[in-house]
């Protein structure tokens, strides 16, 4: 199940890892059943201000992302990408022409959405209606395996080249590389488990499940590491980073690191 909650206009989605096969034909729009949610029974204080508004019946939901307008983009069990409005109502569905596992989705730019297929090492850019714009086969432009990828506000793509331990920038239009940041000296002798990459407020955040969240500027220069371990992904809201853990959404201010916790108990 995928539960959608709102707090002061911001949405949050908790996801799990989907299977690696896609079976829906590319021309077929598949709509997941959506039903209004009943008020959850919770002992959380009213000050938490979370409102459980809708339950989307989408078993084994995968990678997910929010755009600036609050629309939700989430991969289903067959690795089709579904788009829902801010209130959880279905809008569009993208079904790829060949099977592939959706490892990451980035929709913050609104006008274009990035879908990264890690098993076939391919990037797909979609417009706001989930129609394909362009595709990039990473094997044609890189000598290495990409673990995670994200779309920057300038429409350039940042990649984590796991084979060579390099954070790379790529122009999807010219297929030319940009900034490259070697990570071997930054991570030292640790054994990283990189899971997620996201650019926000002119910084690039690289999530390592084992050691924390590495922060780089928009040119790829290393700045610091945030001490949040055991994470698969993070989200951003205003000047805060957030993640889901132990039945609550944890917020950390990006610049002061002040933390707060909001209980989250959907039905």
Backbone as JSON, one array per atom type, in Angstrom:
{
  "sequence": "XXXXXXXXXXXXXXXXXXXXXXXXXXXXXXXXXXXXXXXXXXXXXXXXXXXXXXXXXXXXXXXXXXXXXXXXXXXXXXXXXXXXXXXXXXXXXXXXXXXXXXXXXXXXXXXXXXXXXXXXXXXXXXXXXXXXXXXXXXXXXXXXXXXXXXXXXXXXXXXXXXXXXXXXXXXXXXXXXXXXXXXXXXXXXXXXXXXXXXXXXXXXXXXXXXXXXXXXXXXXXXXXXXXXXXXXXXXXXXXXXXXXXXXXXXXXXXXXXXXXXXXXXXX",
  "N": [[0.83, -1.2, 0.0], [0.35, 2.31, -0.58], [0.6, 5.18, 1.19], [-0.64, 8.47, 1.33], [0.07, 11.56, 2.7], [-0.64, 14.84, 3.96], [0.86, 17.89, 5.02], [0.59, 21.07, 5.8], [0.46, 21.58, 3.05], [2.47, 20.0, 1.96], [3.53, 16.87, 0.66], [4.17, 13.4, 1.44], [5.71, 10.3, 0.8], [5.94, 6.89, 1.56], [7.94, 4.2, 0.57], [8.59, 0.93, -0.86], [10.87, -1.59, -2.16], [10.42, -2.51, -5.56], [9.56, -5.29, -7.82], [11.59, -6.52, -10.6], [10.49, -6.54, -13.19], [8.61, -5.49, -16.03], [5.37, -5.47, -17.27], [3.21, -4.22, -18.45], [1.8, -2.96, -21.47], [3.23, -0.31, -23.55], [1.36, 1.56, -24.44], [-0.79, 1.46, -22.83], [-2.81, 2.8, -20.32], [-2.82, 2.42, -16.95], [-4.79, 2.47, -14.16], [-4.51, 2.79, -10.75], [-6.59, 1.66, -8.1], [-8.19, 4.08, -6.08], [-9.07, 5.3, -2.91], [-10.95, 7.3, -0.61], [-9.52, 8.06, 2.57], [-10.12, 6.77, 5.83], [-10.3, 8.45, 8.98], [-7.37, 8.08, 10.82], [-6.7, 6.07, 13.74], [-5.0, 7.41, 16.32], [-2.62, 8.36, 18.79], [-1.14, 10.58, 18.57], [-0.15, 13.97, 19.16], [-2.27, 16.8, 18.52], [-0.86, 18.92, 17.56], [0.9, 17.99, 15.72], [-0.11, 18.21, 13.16], [-0.54, 16.67, 10.87], [-2.4, 15.36, 8.17], [-4.18, 12.65, 7.2], [-5.11, 11.86, 4.1], [-5.74, 10.21, 1.88], [-5.83, 6.86, 0.61], [-3.89, 5.0, -1.51], [-4.22, 2.18, -3.39], [-1.67, 0.44, -4.06], [0.21, -2.03, -4.34], [3.5, -3.04, -3.28], [4.92, -0.67, -3.95], [7.44, 1.33, -5.56], [10.32, 3.28, -6.31], [9.97, 6.79, -5.67], [8.85, 10.22, -6.11], [8.37, 13.75, -5.57], [6.96, 16.6, -7.23], [7.36, 20.21, -7.62], [4.83, 21.19, -7.32], [3.49, 19.47, -5.73], [2.6, 17.09, -6.81], [2.66, 13.54, -7.03], [4.94, 11.03, -8.02], [5.35, 7.7, -8.74], [6.78, 4.46, -8.9], [5.24, 1.42, -9.86], [4.55, -2.09, -9.03], [5.15, -3.33, -11.41], [6.98, -1.7, -12.5], [6.01, 0.44, -13.94], [5.51, 3.94, -14.29], [3.61, 5.96, -12.25], [1.52, 8.81, -11.98], [0.23, 11.06, -9.64], [-2.1, 13.5, -8.5], [-1.87, 16.34, -6.18], [-3.77, 15.68, -4.24], [-3.87, 12.97, -4.29], [-5.18, 11.8, -6.45], [-5.34, 9.87, -9.48], [-3.42, 10.69, -12.39], [-1.63, 10.39, -14.78], [0.06, 7.68, -16.54], [3.12, 6.1, -17.19], [4.36, 3.57, -19.18], [7.11, 1.63, -19.84], [8.76, 0.63, -22.93], [10.26, -1.64, -22.81], [11.26, -4.18, -20.41], [12.41, -3.19, -17.15], [14.08, -2.17, -14.14], [13.02, 0.34, -12.03], [15.07, 2.42, -10.45], [15.37, 5.0, -9.47], [13.5, 8.03, -9.3], [13.09, 11.34, -10.36], [11.38, 14.23, -10.02], [11.21, 16.91, -9.4], [11.62, 19.19, -11.0], [9.3, 19.72, -12.42], [8.67, 20.38, -15.24], [10.12, 18.4, -16.48], [10.81, 14.95, -15.96], [12.96, 12.62, -14.49], [13.77, 9.25, -15.0], [15.49, 6.55, -13.78], [16.85, 3.53, -14.76], [18.35, 0.98, -13.26], [19.11, -1.67, -13.83], [19.28, -1.96, -16.62], [20.88, 0.18, -17.11], [20.01, 2.83, -17.97], [18.73, 6.06, -18.74], [15.73, 7.91, -18.71], [13.98, 10.67, -19.86], [11.03, 12.39, -19.16], [8.12, 14.33, -20.13], [5.83, 16.68, -18.51], [3.46, 15.35, -18.73], [4.15, 12.77, -18.72], [5.09, 11.83, -21.15], [7.6, 10.51, -23.31], [10.72, 12.24, -23.64], [13.52, 12.07, -24.14], [16.05, 9.49, -24.3], [18.83, 7.98, -22.66], [21.46, 5.84, -23.02], [23.58, 4.67, -20.75], [25.82, 3.08, -21.01], [26.84, 3.82, -23.43], [28.11, 6.2, -23.06], [29.61, 6.19, -20.76], [32.25, 4.56, -18.97], [31.67, 2.45, -16.88], [29.64, 1.46, -14.01], [26.59, 2.84, -13.11], [25.16, 3.73, -10.05], [23.19, 5.36, -8.91], [21.14, 8.21, -9.8], [20.33, 11.64, -10.61], [18.31, 14.55, -11.42], [19.27, 17.82, -12.09], [18.39, 21.31, -11.36], [19.17, 22.81, -13.62], [18.74, 21.07, -15.63], [20.79, 19.32, -16.14], [22.34, 16.14, -15.54], [23.23, 14.33, -12.66], [25.39, 11.74, -11.7], [26.18, 8.76, -9.92], [28.96, 7.11, -10.31], [29.65, 4.03, -9.63], [31.54, 2.08, -10.17], [33.97, 3.39, -10.58], [34.03, 5.05, -8.43], [33.18, 7.83, -8.6], [31.61, 10.98, -8.68], [29.63, 12.2, -11.16], [28.85, 14.63, -13.7], [26.47, 15.08, -16.3], [25.49, 16.17, -19.5], [22.42, 15.75, -20.88], [21.63, 16.41, -23.43], [23.82, 16.93, -25.16], [25.34, 14.81, -24.48], [27.76, 15.06, -23.25], [30.28, 15.03, -20.76], [30.58, 16.75, -17.59], [31.43, 18.29, -14.66], [33.57, 16.32, -12.57], [33.9, 14.43, -9.65], [36.12, 12.75, -7.77], [35.68, 10.19, -5.33], [37.16, 8.62, -3.63], [39.11, 9.6, -1.8], [37.46, 11.03, -0.16], [35.65, 9.26, 1.07], [37.4, 7.57, 2.3], [38.55, 4.69, 4.02], [36.18, 3.45, 4.4], [33.35, 1.28, 3.72], [31.24, 1.96, 1.4], [27.67, 2.16, 0.84], [25.95, 3.21, -1.41], [22.84, 4.77, -1.98], [21.06, 6.77, -2.88], [20.54, 9.85, -4.64], [20.35, 13.34, -4.84], [19.66, 16.68, -5.88], [19.41, 19.83, -4.33], [18.55, 23.12, -3.48], [20.97, 24.22, -4.54], [22.83, 22.38, -3.7], [24.21, 19.05, -3.71], [23.11, 15.96, -2.64], [24.24, 12.96, -1.44], [23.33, 9.82, -0.53], [24.62, 7.56, 1.68], [24.11, 4.51, 2.95], [25.58, 3.35, 4.99], [27.33, 5.22, 6.23], [26.33, 7.88, 6.22], [25.09, 11.07, 4.96], [26.47, 12.54, 2.24], [27.44, 15.8, 1.31], [27.6, 17.99, -1.41], [28.53, 20.9, -3.33], [26.91, 22.75, -6.06], [28.71, 22.41, -8.06], [29.95, 20.12, -7.59], [31.83, 20.06, -5.59], [33.08, 18.82, -2.56], [31.5, 19.3, 0.61], [30.53, 18.6, 3.26], [29.54, 16.02, 5.66], [26.5, 14.62, 6.65], [25.24, 13.26, 9.67], [23.42, 10.93, 9.33], [22.52, 7.76, 9.31], [21.76, 4.49, 7.89], [19.8, 4.97, 5.97], [17.72, 4.84, 3.04], [16.8, 6.73, 1.32], [16.18, 10.3, 1.06], [14.11, 13.2, 1.64], [13.09, 16.61, 0.85], [11.99, 19.65, 2.29], [11.21, 22.91, 2.32], [13.66, 24.42, 4.27], [14.53, 22.04, 5.28], [15.67, 18.67, 5.66], [14.2, 15.46, 5.29], [13.24, 12.2, 6.53], [11.9, 8.87, 6.77], [11.4, 6.91, 9.63], [11.05, 4.39, 12.06], [8.22, 4.65, 12.46], [7.76, 7.38, 12.25], [8.19, 10.69, 10.85], [11.21, 12.19, 10.4], [12.75, 15.29, 10.75], [15.41, 17.43, 9.74], [17.14, 20.42, 10.05], [18.69, 22.01, 7.33], [20.86, 23.71, 7.68], [21.3, 24.35, 10.35], [21.04, 21.94, 11.55], [19.16, 21.37, 13.45], [16.76, 19.21, 14.89], [13.58, 17.59, 14.51], [10.63, 15.63, 15.2], [7.88, 13.96, 13.76], [5.13, 12.09, 14.55], [3.78, 9.44, 12.58], [1.14, 7.7, 11.56], [-0.43, 6.1, 9.49], [-3.53, 4.52, 8.4]],
  "CA": [[0.0, 0.0, 0.0], [1.04, 3.6, -0.58], [-0.2, 6.15, 1.92], [-0.29, 9.85, 1.03], [-0.31, 12.45, 3.78], [-0.33, 16.24, 3.72], [1.11, 18.76, 6.16], [0.81, 22.43, 5.3], [0.63, 21.57, 1.61], [3.56, 19.13, 1.51], [3.19, 15.45, 0.68], [5.26, 12.48, 1.74], [5.38, 8.92, 0.42], [6.83, 5.83, 2.01], [7.96, 3.22, -0.51], [9.41, -0.27, -0.72], [11.54, -1.93, -3.41], [9.55, -3.32, -6.4], [10.19, -6.33, -8.62], [12.39, -5.98, -11.71], [9.9, -6.84, -14.5], [7.49, -4.64, -16.43], [4.56, -6.27, -18.17], [2.15, -3.44, -19.07], [2.2, -2.42, -22.78], [3.53, 1.11, -23.43], [0.24, 2.43, -24.79], [-1.93, 1.23, -21.93], [-2.83, 3.56, -19.08], [-3.37, 1.58, -15.89], [-5.11, 3.32, -13.02], [-4.64, 2.08, -9.49], [-7.78, 2.1, -7.35], [-7.94, 5.07, -5.04], [-10.24, 5.48, -2.08], [-10.73, 8.24, 0.51], [-9.05, 7.39, 3.78], [-10.79, 7.03, 7.1], [-9.43, 9.09, 9.95], [-6.63, 7.04, 11.55], [-6.68, 6.12, 15.19], [-3.64, 7.74, 16.72], [-2.47, 9.13, 20.01], [-0.22, 11.68, 18.31], [-0.73, 15.25, 19.52], [-2.85, 17.55, 17.42], [0.12, 19.88, 17.07], [1.66, 17.39, 14.62], [-0.75, 18.83, 11.99], [-0.58, 15.8, 9.69], [-3.75, 14.96, 7.8], [-4.2, 11.48, 6.35], [-6.19, 12.24, 3.19], [-6.13, 9.25, 0.86], [-5.08, 5.62, 0.52], [-3.75, 4.52, -2.88], [-3.95, 0.75, -3.37], [-0.57, 0.2, -5.0], [1.12, -2.96, -3.64], [4.92, -3.06, -3.65], [5.34, 0.57, -4.59], [8.89, 1.46, -5.64], [10.9, 4.62, -6.23], [8.95, 7.84, -5.7], [9.34, 11.6, -6.09], [7.38, 14.82, -5.6], [7.36, 17.81, -7.94], [7.19, 21.46, -6.87], [3.41, 21.46, -7.14], [2.94, 18.49, -4.82], [2.21, 15.86, -7.49], [3.46, 12.37, -6.66], [5.33, 10.12, -9.09], [5.78, 6.49, -8.04], [6.84, 3.24, -9.7], [4.44, 0.33, -9.31], [5.23, -3.38, -8.96], [5.59, -3.69, -12.75], [7.91, -0.66, -12.91], [5.37, 1.55, -14.64], [5.54, 5.16, -13.48], [2.28, 6.54, -12.08], [1.49, 10.21, -11.54], [-0.96, 11.4, -8.86], [-2.2, 14.9, -8.13], [-1.57, 16.63, -4.77], [-4.74, 15.05, -3.35], [-3.8, 11.54, -4.44], [-5.98, 11.31, -7.56], [-4.48, 9.46, -10.59], [-3.35, 11.59, -13.54], [-1.04, 9.76, -15.96], [0.91, 6.51, -16.32], [4.1, 5.79, -18.23], [4.8, 2.18, -19.21], [8.24, 1.56, -20.76], [8.62, -0.3, -24.04], [10.96, -2.87, -22.45], [11.35, -4.35, -18.96], [13.51, -2.53, -16.46], [13.83, -1.83, -12.74], [13.12, 1.77, -11.73], [15.86, 2.61, -9.23], [15.17, 6.34, -8.94], [12.66, 8.97, -10.03], [13.28, 12.72, -9.92], [10.33, 15.01, -10.69], [11.12, 18.23, -8.79], [11.65, 20.27, -11.99], [7.94, 19.85, -12.94], [8.59, 20.29, -16.7], [10.74, 17.15, -16.93], [10.98, 13.94, -14.92], [14.01, 11.66, -14.79], [13.61, 7.88, -14.53], [16.74, 5.81, -13.91], [16.74, 2.08, -14.72], [19.69, 0.54, -12.91], [19.47, -2.96, -14.41], [19.7, -1.77, -18.01], [21.74, 1.36, -17.17], [19.38, 3.75, -18.9], [18.01, 7.23, -18.24], [14.62, 8.35, -19.55], [13.39, 11.95, -19.48], [9.62, 12.49, -19.54], [7.55, 15.66, -19.92], [4.94, 16.73, -17.35], [2.37, 14.41, -18.95], [4.83, 11.47, -18.76], [5.44, 11.43, -22.51], [9.06, 10.48, -23.42], [11.45, 13.32, -24.3], [14.75, 11.5, -24.64], [16.62, 8.36, -23.57], [20.29, 7.92, -22.67], [22.06, 4.57, -22.62], [24.8, 5.08, -20.08], [26.94, 2.31, -21.52], [27.38, 4.47, -24.62], [28.81, 7.44, -22.72], [30.43, 6.01, -19.57], [32.92, 3.28, -18.77], [31.44, 2.14, -15.47], [28.26, 1.18, -13.63], [25.96, 3.9, -12.34], [24.31, 3.21, -8.96], [22.05, 6.24, -8.7], [21.21, 9.39, -10.66], [19.32, 12.67, -10.31], [18.19, 15.65, -12.37], [19.51, 19.12, -11.46], [17.49, 22.36, -11.86], [19.59, 23.26, -14.94], [18.46, 19.94, -16.51], [21.91, 18.4, -16.25], [22.14, 14.93, -14.74], [24.34, 13.91, -11.82], [25.45, 10.29, -11.63], [27.18, 8.14, -9.04], [29.67, 6.04, -11.0], [30.09, 3.17, -8.54], [32.72, 1.31, -10.57], [35.17, 4.22, -10.44], [33.83, 5.91, -7.27], [33.23, 9.21, -9.07], [30.36, 11.71, -8.88], [29.78, 12.77, -12.49], [27.81, 15.47, -14.29], [26.26, 14.73, -17.7], [24.51, 16.94, -20.26], [21.67, 14.75, -21.65], [21.43, 16.85, -24.81], [25.05, 16.75, -25.93], [25.97, 13.58, -23.96], [29.11, 15.38, -22.82], [30.46, 15.1, -19.32], [30.91, 18.05, -17.0], [32.26, 18.15, -13.46], [33.81, 14.99, -12.02], [34.45, 14.49, -8.29], [36.52, 11.45, -7.22], [35.18, 10.02, -3.97], [37.97, 7.7, -2.85], [39.72, 10.29, -0.67], [36.39, 11.54, 0.7], [35.06, 8.18, 1.86], [38.47, 6.89, 3.04], [38.54, 3.23, 4.01], [34.83, 2.94, 4.67], [32.73, 0.49, 2.66], [29.98, 2.67, 1.18], [26.5, 1.53, 0.24], [25.25, 4.38, -1.92], [21.45, 4.42, -2.26], [20.17, 7.83, -3.36], [21.21, 11.09, -5.03], [19.36, 14.4, -5.05], [20.17, 18.05, -5.81], [18.41, 20.7, -3.72], [19.1, 24.4, -3.02], [22.35, 24.36, -5.03], [23.68, 21.34, -3.13], [23.95, 17.69, -4.13], [23.1, 15.09, -1.46], [24.5, 11.56, -1.78], [23.0, 9.02, 0.65], [25.34, 6.31, 1.91], [23.39, 3.86, 4.05], [26.49, 2.94, 6.05], [28.07, 6.27, 6.94], [25.64, 9.16, 6.33], [24.71, 11.79, 3.75], [27.53, 13.42, 1.77], [26.91, 17.03, 0.71], [28.47, 18.66, -2.36], [27.89, 22.07, -3.92], [26.37, 22.47, -7.4], [29.83, 22.12, -8.96], [30.49, 18.83, -7.21], [32.86, 20.19, -4.56], [32.64, 18.25, -1.29], [31.34, 20.27, 1.68], [30.41, 18.01, 4.6], [28.75, 14.8, 5.76], [25.47, 14.66, 7.68], [25.33, 12.0, 10.43], [22.18, 10.17, 9.29], [22.87, 6.46, 8.74], [20.67, 3.53, 7.75], [18.75, 5.51, 5.12], [17.67, 4.5, 1.62], [16.5, 7.95, 0.57], [15.77, 11.45, 1.86], [13.32, 14.19, 0.94], [13.37, 17.98, 1.28], [10.82, 20.52, 2.45], [11.73, 24.17, 2.82], [15.07, 24.32, 4.64], [14.71, 20.82, 6.05], [15.78, 17.33, 5.1], [13.37, 14.57, 6.08], [13.27, 10.78, 6.22], [10.94, 8.08, 7.55], [12.05, 5.89, 10.45], [10.4, 4.0, 13.31], [6.86, 5.15, 12.57], [7.71, 8.84, 12.33], [8.97, 11.44, 9.88], [12.24, 12.95, 11.09], [13.19, 16.48, 10.02], [16.67, 18.04, 10.19], [17.38, 21.67, 9.34], [19.86, 21.84, 6.47], [21.98, 24.58, 8.01], [21.56, 24.31, 11.79], [20.9, 20.53, 11.95], [18.13, 21.2, 14.47], [15.92, 18.08, 14.52], [12.25, 17.42, 15.08], [10.04, 14.34, 14.84], [6.43, 14.01, 13.67], [4.57, 10.74, 14.44], [3.06, 9.19, 11.34], [0.5, 6.41, 11.75], [-1.54, 5.9, 8.56], [-4.31, 3.3, 8.6]],
  "C": [[0.87, 1.25, 0.0], [0.13, 4.6, 0.1], [0.29, 7.55, 1.62], [-0.81, 10.73, 2.15], [0.08, 13.87, 3.41], [-0.06, 16.94, 5.04], [1.48, 20.13, 5.63], [1.15, 22.43, 3.81], [1.75, 20.68, 1.11], [3.15, 17.69, 1.64], [4.41, 14.62, 0.94], [4.82, 11.08, 1.35], [6.4, 7.97, 0.97], [6.77, 4.73, 0.98], [8.78, 2.01, -0.11], [9.97, -0.62, -2.08], [10.65, -2.83, -4.24], [10.31, -4.45, -7.07], [10.84, -5.72, -9.85], [11.8, -6.29, -13.07], [8.73, -5.93, -14.77], [6.68, -5.37, -17.47], [3.47, -5.46, -18.86], [2.62, -2.89, -20.41], [2.36, -0.91, -22.7], [2.36, 2.02, -23.72], [-0.92, 2.33, -23.82], [-1.78, 2.05, -20.66], [-3.54, 2.74, -18.02], [-3.58, 2.44, -14.66], [-5.26, 2.48, -11.77], [-5.89, 2.56, -8.76], [-7.41, 3.02, -6.22], [-9.2, 5.23, -4.23], [-9.94, 6.49, -0.99], [-10.37, 7.48, 1.76], [-9.93, 7.76, 4.97], [-9.81, 7.69, 8.06], [-8.7, 8.04, 10.76], [-6.76, 7.2, 13.04], [-5.26, 6.34, 15.64], [-3.66, 8.54, 18.02], [-1.53, 10.3, 19.84], [-0.9, 13.0, 18.66], [-1.24, 15.99, 18.31], [-1.86, 18.51, 16.8], [0.93, 19.33, 15.92], [1.16, 17.88, 13.27], [-0.69, 17.99, 10.73], [-2.02, 15.38, 9.44], [-3.66, 13.8, 6.81], [-5.37, 11.62, 5.39], [-6.63, 11.14, 2.22], [-5.24, 8.02, 0.9], [-5.08, 5.16, -0.93], [-3.39, 3.04, -2.82], [-2.93, 0.41, -4.45], [0.44, -0.72, -4.31], [2.54, -2.88, -4.18], [5.35, -1.83, -4.43], [6.86, 0.71, -4.53], [9.36, 2.89, -5.48], [9.82, 5.68, -6.39], [9.6, 9.21, -5.65], [8.15, 12.55, -6.09], [7.88, 15.95, -6.48], [7.04, 19.04, -7.11], [5.73, 21.77, -6.57], [2.73, 20.46, -6.22], [2.43, 17.24, -5.49], [3.18, 14.75, -7.13], [3.7, 11.49, -7.87], [5.9, 8.88, -8.41], [5.76, 5.31, -8.99], [6.0, 2.15, -9.05], [5.22, -0.98, -9.37], [5.73, -3.85, -10.32], [6.52, -2.64, -13.35], [7.33, 0.32, -13.93], [5.4, 2.76, -13.72], [4.16, 5.78, -13.45], [2.39, 7.95, -11.5], [0.15, 10.47, -10.85], [-0.93, 12.88, -8.52], [-1.94, 15.09, -6.64], [-2.55, 15.99, -3.79], [-4.82, 13.55, -3.55], [-4.63, 10.95, -5.58], [-5.08, 10.98, -8.76], [-4.57, 10.43, -11.77], [-2.88, 10.87, -14.79], [-0.21, 8.54, -15.56], [1.86, 6.35, -17.5], [4.53, 4.34, -18.09], [5.92, 2.07, -20.24], [8.03, 0.5, -21.83], [9.35, -1.61, -23.78], [11.1, -2.96, -20.94], [12.55, -3.62, -18.38], [13.11, -2.15, -15.05], [14.05, -0.35, -12.5], [13.84, 1.94, -10.4], [15.64, 3.98, -8.63], [14.31, 7.16, -9.89], [12.95, 10.36, -9.48], [12.35, 13.63, -10.72], [10.27, 16.46, -10.23], [11.03, 19.36, -9.81], [10.3, 20.57, -12.61], [7.88, 19.63, -14.46], [9.23, 19.02, -17.24], [10.98, 16.24, -15.73], [12.02, 12.93, -15.37], [13.64, 10.29, -14.19], [14.91, 7.14, -14.81], [16.49, 4.32, -13.74], [18.14, 1.52, -14.46], [20.08, -0.78, -13.59], [19.9, -2.84, -15.87], [20.5, -0.48, -18.22], [21.23, 2.37, -18.21], [18.66, 4.87, -18.16], [16.91, 7.58, -19.22], [14.1, 9.67, -18.99], [11.98, 12.03, -20.04], [9.15, 13.93, -19.35], [6.53, 15.59, -18.78], [3.71, 15.85, -17.51], [2.88, 12.96, -19.04], [5.01, 10.93, -20.17], [6.97, 11.48, -22.64], [9.62, 11.69, -24.17], [12.72, 12.78, -24.92], [15.19, 10.33, -23.76], [18.14, 8.39, -23.71], [20.73, 6.55, -22.18], [23.43, 4.87, -22.05], [26.02, 4.31, -20.55], [27.58, 2.93, -22.74], [28.23, 5.69, -24.29], [29.73, 7.3, -21.52], [31.07, 4.63, -19.55], [32.83, 2.94, -17.28], [29.97, 1.91, -15.22], [27.74, 2.29, -12.74], [25.02, 3.29, -11.3], [23.06, 4.04, -8.77], [22.24, 7.51, -9.51], [20.12, 10.38, -10.26], [19.38, 13.77, -11.35], [18.34, 16.97, -11.63], [18.55, 20.16, -12.03], [17.88, 22.89, -13.24], [19.44, 22.17, -15.99], [19.69, 19.11, -16.85], [21.69, 17.24, -15.28], [23.41, 14.64, -13.95], [24.24, 12.41, -11.6], [26.47, 9.85, -10.61], [27.75, 6.94, -9.78], [30.31, 5.16, -9.93], [31.35, 2.39, -8.9], [34.01, 2.08, -10.32], [35.12, 5.14, -9.23], [34.0, 7.38, -7.64], [31.81, 9.76, -9.17], [30.49, 12.48, -10.18], [28.58, 13.62, -12.89], [27.71, 15.15, -15.78], [25.2, 15.64, -18.31], [23.73, 15.95, -21.14], [21.44, 15.14, -23.1], [22.66, 16.6, -25.68], [25.76, 15.45, -25.59], [27.44, 13.82, -23.6], [29.17, 15.48, -21.3], [30.81, 16.5, -18.87], [31.86, 17.85, -15.84], [32.38, 16.69, -13.03], [34.45, 15.13, -10.64], [34.83, 13.08, -7.83], [36.15, 11.36, -5.75], [36.1, 9.2, -3.08], [38.61, 8.36, -1.64], [38.68, 10.79, 0.32], [35.85, 10.44, 1.61], [36.12, 7.41, 2.65], [38.38, 5.38, 2.91], [37.18, 2.62, 4.31], [34.32, 2.14, 3.47], [31.34, 1.08, 2.39], [28.9, 1.78, 0.58], [25.6, 2.66, -0.25], [23.85, 3.99, -2.39], [20.66, 5.49, -3.02], [20.98, 9.09, -3.63], [20.15, 12.14, -5.33], [20.04, 15.76, -4.98], [19.06, 18.97, -5.31], [19.11, 21.95, -3.18], [20.6, 24.51, -3.31], [23.33, 23.41, -4.35], [23.26, 19.98, -3.67], [24.11, 16.78, -2.92], [23.21, 13.64, -1.93], [24.32, 10.72, -0.52], [23.8, 7.73, 0.64], [24.71, 5.66, 3.14], [24.31, 3.56, 5.24], [27.07, 4.09, 6.86], [27.36, 7.61, 7.03], [25.35, 9.77, 4.97], [25.83, 12.77, 3.39], [26.91, 14.61, 1.04], [27.98, 17.67, -0.16], [27.77, 19.93, -2.85], [27.47, 21.75, -5.35], [27.45, 22.26, -8.45], [30.49, 20.79, -8.6], [31.59, 18.89, -6.17], [32.33, 19.7, -3.22], [32.6, 19.32, -0.2], [31.35, 19.63, 3.07], [29.66, 16.7, 4.52], [27.76, 14.94, 6.92], [25.37, 13.3, 8.35], [24.03, 11.2, 10.48], [22.45, 8.85, 8.57], [21.64, 5.57, 8.65], [19.56, 3.97, 6.83], [18.87, 4.99, 3.7], [17.43, 5.72, 0.75], [16.18, 9.07, 1.56], [14.89, 12.34, 0.98], [13.64, 15.57, 1.49], [12.08, 18.79, 1.3], [11.3, 21.82, 3.06], [13.22, 24.06, 3.07], [15.36, 23.07, 5.45], [14.89, 19.6, 5.15], [14.89, 16.43, 5.93], [13.55, 13.12, 5.62], [12.31, 10.07, 7.17], [11.69, 7.01, 8.33], [11.23, 5.65, 11.71], [9.04, 4.66, 13.51], [6.73, 6.66, 12.67], [8.51, 9.45, 11.18], [9.92, 12.35, 10.66], [12.71, 14.09, 10.19], [14.5, 16.97, 10.61], [16.9, 19.3, 9.37], [18.7, 21.57, 8.58], [21.08, 22.63, 6.93], [22.3, 24.62, 9.51], [21.57, 22.9, 12.34], [19.94, 20.34, 13.13], [17.13, 20.13, 14.0], [14.56, 18.14, 15.2], [11.65, 16.13, 14.53], [8.53, 14.47, 14.85], [5.91, 12.59, 13.55], [3.72, 10.59, 13.19], [2.47, 7.79, 11.42], [-0.69, 6.27, 10.81], [-2.25, 4.58, 8.82], [-3.74, 2.16, 7.78]]
}
